[in-house]
Amino acid sequence: MENQAEPSYQSFKNIFRFSLFSIIGIFMFFIPITVNGKNSIPLDHFVTWVRETVGFGASVYVLIMVILGAAYPFYNKSWKKSTVDLVISLFKVLGAIATVMVVFNIGPAWLMAEDMGPYWLNLLLIPIGVLVPIGAVFLALLVGYGLLEFIGALMQPIMRPIWKTPGRSAIDAVASFVGSYSIGLLITNRVYKEGKYTKREAAIIATGFSTVSATFMVVVANTLDLMSIWNLYFWITLVVTFTVTAITVRIWPLSKMKDEYYSGVGQPEVMIKEKRLKHAWNEAMKTAEHAPNLGKNIVANVKDGLLMAMGILPTIMSIGLLGFILVNQTPVFDYAGYIFYPLTFILQIPEPLLAAKAAVVNLVDMFVPSLVVVDTSLETRFIIGTLSISAIMFFSSLIPCIISTEIPIKISHLIIIWFWRTVFTLIIVTPIAFLIL
């Protein structure tokens, strides 16, 4: 039946939509260019330009999004769903209060300190708040007109055996690494709701591919004085991250999640045995034929982007600040570090207790571990620099990001996945660090 219907999809309109929109999407997300001495993807340059153009308006916009995000759980009554929802909702309210104080520069001195409230506002809230809805516009071009299906058919022989996800998930993985985990999650959530990922596949992608972007890796590398070996750091981190994902998909809790679809009925990838390129092209044409017009697609994606921004910005501020306070002002993480101390000691990582503390701190935020080990040996800095990317889970942003999607995964399971990822990353990257440094 499918072969008989193929000719109807081969039209100039479909080829034009697929080609033009996919090229624009690829360019915006995946082709680094240099502007004013900064090398990054066009989307990042565009977001930077928007931020610089609107100036203080970016802070006002983020403030509005944070306040709306804090109010939304009480508007739609989602705070009543569970204890976790109640706690997250309260953290959102605290985040909104803190954001108001930081934007208007009112409040205690510790909150106004440069490495506290202003740090989270300028380095996390504003970039993410501006990036997500703008990224959603170009996301409509990237995944709405056949490119997802085309790449999926080609990548199926690699993605399925290694990571147990559809070939189309390769787009998510690349989008996270070169763009942003928030954009990657936006793609994952969108595709999951369309019935193209199962619950388990969406959870694997969200917890295994949605790491921080390559541009943020530069920030980590700069902080840890690793830029002189940037290519080594980038490629080893990339390989370690996806190797760890290949392991975690085979153990609990991911291995036991059900292959159920969002609405009960899905659109699973057809397993291709021959003529892969031809099949990929036909799937792309079929998607282009049935895709909504560009305006509707952009509106739907921007709506998702704004809701995600509202969901994550208040918790980034509140949980991130709480983590910073616990790290800098209390011995909580000094004691918590003993969770990984036996492992760091056995692996003979230099400064094993400090490395163990950094590993635990990573659950709060992916950048703070770099500050913990900034004055240690090159091997320790390299190991923790890799770990901060490969562990993926952190409460200041990614975990609230995942919770704000429709992907049904418990916080307790996210913490367990973080633990496994930390353990396996340390085991894999430590001998590599000793071997190459």
BELURVEN-V980322 format. One record per residue. N is the residue number from 1. OMEGA is omega as a letter, one per 30 degrees, with the letter a starting at -180 (none if undefined). Layout:
N_OMEGA ; N_OMEGA
This chain:
1_a ; 2_a ; 3_l ; 4_a ; 5_a ; 6_a ; 7_a ; 8_a ; 9_a ; 10_l ; 11_l ; 12_a ; 13_a ; 14_l ; 15_l ; 16_l ; 17_a ; 18_a ; 19_a ; 20_a ; 21_l ; 22_l ; 23_l ; 24_l ; 25_l ; 26_l ; 27_a ; 28_a ; 29_a ; 30_a ; 31_a ; 32_l ; 33_a ; 34_l ; 35_a ; 36_l ; 37_a ; 38_l ; 39_l ; 40_l ; 41_a ; 42_l ; 43_l ; 44_l ; 45_a ; 46_l ; 47_l ; 48_l ; 49_l ; 50_a ; 51_a ; 52_a ; 53_a ; 54_l ; 55_a ; 56_l ; 57_l ; 58_l ; 59_l ; 60_l ; 61_l ; 62_l ; 63_l ; 64_a ; 65_a ; 66_l ; 67_l ; 68_l ; 69_l ; 70_a ; 71_a ; 72_l ; 73_l ; 74_l ; 75_a ; 76_l ; 77_a ; 78_l ; 79_a ; 80_a ; 81_a ; 82_l ; 83_l ; 84_l ; 85_l ; 86_a ; 87_l ; 88_l ; 89_l ; 90_l ; 91_l ; 92_l ; 93_l ; 94_l ; 95_l ; 96_l ; 97_a ; 98_a ; 99_l ; 100_a ; 101_a ; 102_a ; 103_a ; 104_l ; 105_l ; 106_l ; 107_a ; 108_a ; 109_a ; 110_l ; 111_a ; 112_l ; 113_a ; 114_a ; 115_l ; 116_a ; 117_l ; 118_l ; 119_a ; 120_l ; 121_a ; 122_a ; 123_a ; 124_a ; 125_a ; 126_l ; 127_a ; 128_a ; 129_l ; 130_a ; 131_a ; 132_a ; 133_l ; 134_l ; 135_a ; 136_l ; 137_a ; 138_l ; 139_l ; 140_l ; 141_a ; 142_a ; 143_a ; 144_a ; 145_l ; 146_a ; 147_l ; 148_a ; 149_a ; 150_l ; 151_a ; 152_l ; 153_a ; 154_a ; 155_a ; 156_a ; 157_a ; 158_a ; 159_a ; 160_a ; 161_a ; 162_a ; 163_l ; 164_l ; 165_l ; 166_l ; 167_a ; 168_l ; 169_l ; 170_l ; 171_l ; 172_a ; 173_a ; 174_a ; 175_l ; 176_a ; 177_a ; 178_a ; 179_a ; 180_l ; 181_l ; 182_l ; 183_l ; 184_l ; 185_l ; 186_l ; 187_a ; 188_a ; 189_l ; 190_a ; 191_l ; 192_a ; 193_l ; 194_l ; 195_a ; 196_l ; 197_l ; 198_l ; 199_a ; 200_l ; 201_l ; 202_l ; 203_l ; 204_a ; 205_a ; 206_a ; 207_a ; 208_a ; 209_a ; 210_l ; 211_a ; 212_a ; 213_l ; 214_l ; 215_l ; 216_l ; 217_l ; 218_l ; 219_l ; 220_a ; 221_l ; 222_a ; 223_a ; 224_l ; 225_a ; 226_a ; 227_l ; 228_l ; 229_a ; 230_a ; 231_l ; 232_a ; 233_a ; 234_a ; 235_l ; 236_l ; 237_l ; 238_a ; 239_a ; 240_a ; 241_a ; 242_l ; 243_l ; 244_l ; 245_l ; 246_l ; 247_a ; 248_l ; 249_a ; 250_l ; 251_l ; 252_g ; 253_a ; 254_a ; 255_a ; 256_l ; 257_a ; 258_l ; 259_l ; 260_a ; 261_a ; 262_a ; 263_a ; 264_l ; 265_a ; 266_l ; 267_a ; 268_l ; 269_l ; 270_l ; 271_a ; 272_a ; 273_a ; 274_a ; 275_a ; 276_a ; 277_l ; 278_l ; 279_l ; 280_a ; 281_l ; 282_l ; 283_l ; 284_a ; 285_l ; 286_l ; 287_l ; 288_l ; 289_a ; 290_a ; 291_l ; 292_l ; 293_a ; 294_a ; 295_l ; 296_a ; 297_a ; 298_l ; 299_a ; 300_a ; 301_l ; 302_l ; 303_l ; 304_a ; 305_l ; 306_l ; 307_l ; 308_l ; 309_l ; 310_a ; 311_a ; 312_a ; 313_a ; 314_a ; 315_l ; 316_a ; 317_a ; 318_a ; 319_l ; 320_l ; 321_l ; 322_l ; 323_l ; 324_l ; 325_a ; 326_a ; 327_a ; 328_a ; 329_a ; 330_l ; 331_a ; 332_a ; 333_l ; 334_l ; 335_a ; 336_l ; 337_a ; 338_l ; 339_a ; 340_a ; 341_l ; 342_a ; 343_a ; 344_l ; 345_l ; 346_l ; 347_l ; 348_l ; 349_l ; 350_a ; 351_a ; 352_a ; 353_l ; 354_l ; 355_l ; 356_l ; 357_l ; 358_a ; 359_l ; 360_l ; 361_a ; 362_l ; 363_l ; 364_a ; 365_a ; 366_a ; 367_a ; 368_l ; 369_l ; 370_l ; 371_a ; 372_a ; 373_a ; 374_a ; 375_a ; 376_a ; 377_a ; 378_a ; 379_a ; 380_l ; 381_a ; 382_a ; 383_a ; 384_l ; 385_l ; 386_a ; 387_a ; 388_l ; 389_a ; 390_a ; 391_l ; 392_a ; 393_l ; 394_a ; 395_a ; 396_a ; 397_a ; 398_a ; 399_l ; 400_l ; 401_a ; 402_a ; 403_a ; 404_l ; 405_l ; 406_a ; 407_a ; 408_l ; 409_a ; 410_l ; 411_a ; 412_l ; 413_l ; 414_l ; 415_l ; 416_l ; 417_l ; 418_a ; 419_l ; 420_a ; 421_l ; 422_a ; 423_a ; 424_l ; 425_l ; 426_a ; 427_a ; 428_a ; 429_a ; 430_l ; 431_l ; 432_a ; 433_l ; 434_a ; 435_a ; 436_a ; 437_none
